[in-house]
Amino acid sequence: MGLYEVVEQTEAGPVPESGSAPGSDEFERFVATVEPGLRRALVAGFGPEVGRDAAVDALVWAWSHWARAQRLGNPGGYLYRVGQTAARRQLRRRTHPSAAGAGDSATEVVPQFEPGLVGALSELSVRQRTALMLVHGYQFSLSEAAEAMGCSASSVRNHVGRALRRVRRSLGVDDEV
């Protein structure tokens, strides 16, 4: 996702606060810094489609409220919260999950991982799933994941620990090897 896709989205949406429109270079640097972690965190918590859309919505908010966004102590964490709200709103509007390709053997994908993993991950809370995916899926450090999620590193460590215990229990994997 680049700056220009965000700008295209804002052209049909909200207009920045008067006098607060970001300079192109300034906002482009901001997006380059914040967007990758923001997108990964939201995709980890809400899935690829909803997560990417939520990241776009959060960046549109940043563009539209640039004066406020510049004053934030942790803009990535705040935009993660904006993205969470957008993702939840989008999920509430959905009446049923996408069935694209259901039953069409030509479009079925053979999983390259434990088949029960998807079900085990879906049983986790959004915070646990996000923390687990950021730390073990995307190799974020605890502090990087904490910044992306807008919480402390010890909270991330707790979420990851609980998530791993629940996933192991769900898959029938013994913790003690």
N, C-alpha and C positions, 0 to 999 in steps of 0.2 A: 504494500500500500504506500503510495507516494503522496506527496503534498498535493499534487494536481488532482488526484482522485478525491481527496478530502475537499478541495476547493470546489470541484464539480458538484459534490453533494451539497455543499453549502449554498450554491447558487440557487438551488430549488428550495432551500430550507431557511433557517434563521439568518438574520443579518447581524454582523458583529455590533457590539455596543458602540454608540457614536464616539468617534475619536479613539477607538481601541483596536482598529484593524491592524493585524500584525504585518510587519514588513516581510516580504517574501523570503529573504535569506534567513531572517530571525526565526520565523515559524518553520521553515524547512529544516533548520538545525534542531529545533525543538522536536519535530516529528521524527527525525532521524535518531534522536537520542531516546525518546520515550516509546515510540510505536512498537519496536520489536518485542520488548518485554511485556508491554501492555497486551499486545495481540496474543502472545504465548500464554499469558496468565488467563485471559478470557477464553481462549480456545481450550485450555486445560480444564476449565471449570464448566464450560457450556457447550463444548463440541465445536467442530470447525466452522460450520455455517453460522450459527448464532454468535460464536465468539468473534469471528471476523467482523460481522455486522455491528456487534457491540463496540468493538475497537474503533470502527469508523464513526459510530455515534459519539463516542467519547472524544475523539479528535475534532469532530464537528463542534462539539460543545466548547472545546478549547479555543477553536477559531472564533466562535461566536462570542466568547467571554474572555478574550485574550488579556485584557487588563487585569482581570481577576486571576486568571491562570498563571500569569507571571509572578504574582505575589504568593503563590502557594509554596509552602515549605517542601512538600513532597508531591509534585505534580503528577508523577506516575501513579502513586497510590490513590490520589484523589480521582484521577481519570479512570482508574480501575473500578472505583466505587460508582462513578457515572456509567461505566460500561456494564457493571453488574445490574444496575437499575434498568438499563436499556435491554439487556439480555432477558431479564425476568419479565419485562413488559412484552417482549417478543414471544417468549414461551407461553405466556398467558393467552396471547391472541391465537396461538395455534390450536386447532381443534383436534388434530390427530397427527401422529408422527409421519414423516415422509415415507412413502412406500415405493419410492423410485427404484425400479429394478427388481421389486419383490416378485419372486417366482420366475424370473427370466434367467435361466441358467447361463446365458451368454454374458450377463453382466455381473454374475455373482463373483465375489472375490474370495479366494482361499486365504484364511487368516494365516499369518506368519508368526503367530504367538499363541499362547495358551487360550483355547476357545472359551473357557469360562471366565477369562479376565474381564471382558466387556461387562458381563453381568455383575462380577464382583466390584468393579469400579462404579457401576451405576448405583450400587447400594450405599456408597459413601456419601457424606454430605458434600456440598459444593466446596466448602473450605478445605475439607480433607482431600478431595479429589484434586483440587487446584494445587495444594501444597505438594502432594505426592507427585503430580505430573511435572511441576516446576523443578523440584529437587532431583527426582530420579529419571524423569523423561527428558527434560531439557537441560539437566546438569547445572541448574542454578545453585549458587551457594545459599545457605540459610539466610544470610543477610540480603542477598539479591532477591530471593523469594519474598522475604519480609517486606522489603521496599515495594515490590510489585503489588503485594496484597494489602499493604497499608497496615501492617501489624508488626509485632516484635519477632525477632529470630526465635525466641523460645516458644512462641505460639506456633510458628511454622514447624519447629521440631516436634511439638506435641501433636499437631495435626498429622504430620508424616508418620509418627510412631503409631498413633491410633489407626490411621489408614492402613498401614502395613499389617497390623494385627488383624484387622477386619478382613482384608483381602486374603491373607494366609488362611484364616479360619474358613472363609467362604470357599476357597479352593482346596481345603483339606490338606494344606501343607503344614508340617510340623515345624514350629519355631526353633526347636532344639535339634540341631543337626549333629 
